[in-house]
Amino acid sequence: MLFRLNGGSYGFEELKEVAYSYIKEGEHYEKIMGRFLLDWLDDKDHILVHTSGSTGKPKTIKLKKQAMVNSSIATGDYLKLKPGDTSLHCLPCNYIAGKMMLVRAMILGLELDVVEPTSQPIFDYDKVYHFVAMLPMQLELTLGYLHNVKNIIVGGSSVSKHLVGLVQSLKCKVYATYGMTETATHIALKPLNLKSKTPYFKALPGVKLSQDDRGCLVVDAPSVSEEIIITNDLVTLHSTTEFEWLGRIDNVINSGGVKLFPEQIEEKLKGHIKTQFFIASEPDERLGEHLVLVLESDSDTLDKTVFDELEKFEIPKKIYAVPKFLMTPTGKIQRKETLKACSVLI
């Protein structure tokens, strides 16, 4: 087994012992990793994984181990990873992204360094890493320490226009990911910098894309999912392998017959509003719905110049202030739950 974990090389049974030691003596994140390793090394053909709950109630699903193996190989092929390459693991193992970093290392024969999954991971800044996966916040807070990294995939939530601008100074390749728990993480990547930068997500080999009658993305990825997956993501499809993500159909607002995508309006506002925020709607007798802006703040007062980049129909009619947003464990805002909890009627 070429796979190495924190400098150690382990056979099948030895890796089980490492997992047991993590569970018994490790830090909280190591205990979670240890439990996953035991699940991965058992005789079952699947593992139980939890969805994040960003688009509904969290649920537990069965994910075939072979699907995770296939996903690992596809990522390795796309990024041209080879046995002995180094990888940094700084994601929590509660959810699929963290689990897959371990699986990729085992399947591809990578040398994996695991560090505590904090918002600003601390790692060996002088060591060359061929492959790293991060959340957007982690990427932004470690920008000054990535000079020896070759490839970074970033996911868990959308990558802001501001962050895309920041990564242009990096020499390593940075990719936004598109995927879900049901597909063993990403099935498409979007290069964010260097010469390969593009506004479109490109599907991994073997993945075919289409749209349903709502305009939502349909994913046919037989190597990672036995079923065709119908998403709630509105997209502009450019080919059977390329698409531009517009937003969640759950969030689309129809105001006076005009369809508004909150995620696109939020993108224009990022960089102008310092606190966390999101766009939502509330009933309107004339328009059906009108836009509202929800701030994570004690004050609902904003300088009107923050809306200068918006079209007239994109400007929120009201501003609400909420002391604290409800978040998923992977750092996504729970929009509906936040509004309900704070008695903001929408």
N, C-alpha and C positions, 0 to 999 in steps of 0.2 A: 504494500500500500504506500504510494508516494505522498499521500496526504500527510501534512504535519500540522499539529495544533499547538500554538504557543511555543514553538521550537521543538516539541516532542513528536516522535514518530511512534505510532501505535498500531498494533494488529487489532483484529476484531474484538477479542476478549479483553485486551488491554484497554481499548477505547470504552468498553462497558465499565471497567474499573474507574476510569477517569470520570465517566458520567456519575457513577455512584459517589465518588469523592466530591464532585461539585454539589450534588444534592445534599450531602451530609455536612460539608464544611465550607462551601463556597458562599460568595456574596449573593444577594437576591437574584441578580441577572444571571449568575452562574448556575444557580439552582434550577432556574427555568430552562437554561440551555442543557443541563444534565438530564432533565426529564424528557426533553425532546430527543436527545441522543439515544436514550433507552427505547423510546418509541420507534425511532428510525431503525434501530438494530434488532427489533423483535421480529417474530415470524409473520406478522400480519402484512397484507399487501397494501395497506393504506394507513394513513394517520388521520387523526381528528384535528381539524383546524377551525379557528374562530374568525368570522368576518369582523371587520372593524366597527360596523354599525354607523358608518357615515351617511348611508342612504336608507336606513331603516333599522329595525331591531337587529342587534348582533345575533348571529346564529352559528351553530356548529355544523360543519359539513365533513364528509369523508373525502379525502384527496388521495388518489392512487399514488403509491411511491414511484411507480414507473413513469407517471406523468411528471413528477418532480425531477426524475432522472432526465427525461427528454427535454424538459425546460432548461436544465443545467447545461446540457450539451448544446442546445440552440444558442444560449447566451455565450458559451465558450467559443463556439464557431464564429458568431457575429463579432466578438471582441478579439478574436484570434488569441485566446488564452491557451497556454500549453502547460503540461505537467512541470511542477517546480516553480511556477510563477507565484508571486506573493500577493496576498489579499488581506485587506483590513476589514474586520467585522466590528461595527460600532452601532448596530441596530438591536433593539430588544427582540428576544426570541419568542415573545408572546404570540406574535402574528407571523403571517406567511413570509414577509420580506426577511425577517431575521432568521427564520428556519431555513430559507432557501440559500442564504449565504453559507451556512454549514454544509448543506447538501451539495452545492456547487463545488466547494472545496474538496469534499470527499470524492465526488464523481470525477472531477477534472484533475485531481492530484495536486491541488494548490497548497502552498504553505500559508496557513491562516493564523493571523494574530487577532485575538479577541480582546477588546477593551470595553470598559464600562460605557453603556449607551446613554451618555449625557447629551445635553444640547450642544456642548462644545467638547467633543471627544478629545482625550489626551492620548497621543500615540508617539511612536518614534519618528520624529519629523525628518530625520536624516536617512531613514530607510526607504528604499525604492519599493513602491507598491504598484503592482500591475492592475489591480482591480479593487475598487472601493464602492460601497453603496451607502448613500446618506439620505437623510431627510433634508428638505430645503433649509431649515434653520441650522442644522449641523453644517451644511455646506457654506452658508453665509458666514458663520462664526469661525470657520477654520480656513477661510480663503488665503490667509497669509502663511499657511503651513503646508500647502499642497504642492510644493515645487518638485517633490520626488514621486508624485502620483502620475500614473499613465492613463487610466480610465476611471471615470466616476459615473455611476448611474444614480439619479436622484428621483425620489418618488415619495409616496405617502400623502402628498397634497400637491396642488399645482405649483409650478415654478413661476414666480412673479416676473414681470417685465424688468423690474429693478434688479433682481438676482441674475437674470439673463445678461443684463448689461455688465454686472460685476464679473461674471465668469469669462468675459471676452479677454481679460488680461491673463488668464491661465494658459499654460502650455499643454496641459493634459486635455484629453477629450472628455467632454461632459455631455451626458445624455439624459433627457427627461424620459420617464417610463410611463407606459400605459398598460394596465392590466388589473387583475383582481384576484382574490383568493381562489376562486373557482378555476383559474387558469394557471395556478402555481406562479403567481406574480406576473411579470410583464410578458405581453405578446407583441409589443411594438415599442420602438425607441425613436426619440427625436433628437438628433444632434443639435446642441445649443451653441456651439462655438467653433472656431477655426474654419477651415475651408468647407467642411461638410455641413455647416449650419443650415437648417431648413425650418420652415414653419409647419412642416408636416411630420406626423408620426409615420414611421415605416415598419411594416409588419416583419417579424422574424420569419425565416424560411419555413414553409409548410403551413403558414397561416393565411387564410383567405377571408376577405372582408366584404360585406355588403350592407345594405340598409333595409329597414322595414318600412311600412307605409307611414310611419310617424317621422321618418328621417333619422331614426336611431341606429347606431352601429350594431351589426350582427357579426359575430365572430365564429368562424369555423376553423378550429385548431385541433384536429383529431389526435395529435401527439400528446396533448395535455388535457383534453376534455372529450369524453365520449359523446357529449351532447353539444349541439350548436347553441351558442350563448347569445340571447337577445338582451342587449343592454338598454339602459335608459339615457345613454349619452348621445346627444344630438351632434351630428358631424357633417362636414362637407367631404364627400368621398371623391378622391381624385383618381383612384384606380382600385383594383382589388387588393392592393397592398399598401395604399397610402391614404391618409385622411387628416383632416384638420378638425380638432375638437372645438365645439362651440359652447357646450354647457350641458347641464343636466336638464332633461325634460321636466323633471319634478319641480325645477326652479323657474322655468320660463314664465314670464309675466305678460299677460295680454291687456294692454292699456289702450282703450279706445281703438281696438283693432290692430294695434302695433305690437308685434312680438318683441319683447325685450329679454336679453340674456343677462342675468345678474353678474355672472362671472366675467363677461366682457366689460361691463360698466365698472366692476370692481378693479379690473386690470388698469383702466384709465385713471382711477383714483389712487392707486397705490403709489406711494412716494409723496403724495400730497396730504395724506392723513396719517399721522404718526401712530395712532392707536389701532388695535384690531377693529375691524368693521365688516359688515356685509350688507348687501342690498336685498330687500324683500318687498312685499307689497301688502296692501290692505284694501278692503272693499271701497269702491267709489260708485256712487249712484249714477253718475254720468258716463264714466269711462269703464266701469266694471271693476277695474283695479287701478291703483296708482302706486308709484314707487315710494318706498321709505328707506332711509338709511339708518342702520342700527350700529351704534358705537359702543365699544367696551370702555366706558368712561363715566365719570360722575357728572359730566356736563354735556348738554346737547347743542352747545354753541360752536359753530365753525365759521371761519372766514369764507365768504361766498366765492372767493377766487379759487378754492379747491375744485370747483365745478367747471372751471374755464374750458377744460378739454372735452366736456360732455356736449352732446347734441341737446337741443331744447327738451325733447321728450325723454331724455335720459336723466334729467335733473330730478332728484327726489323731492316729493311734495312735503315730506315731514322728516324730522330727525329725532330718533329716540336714543337715549343713553341708558346703558345697562352696566351695572358695576362689574359683573363677571360673566363671561360666556361659558356655556357648557361645551366641553370638548370631548372628542373620542380619544381613546388611548394612543392613537397614532397622530394626534395633533390636528384633527379636522374639526371645524366648528359645527356643532349640532344646531343647525339653524332653527328648525321648528321647535325643538325642545327648549332652546334658549328663550325664544319668544314666549312660549307657554309658561315657562318657569318665572318669567319676569312680568307676566300679565300684560304683554303687549298683544293686543288682539289683531290678528291678521286674517 
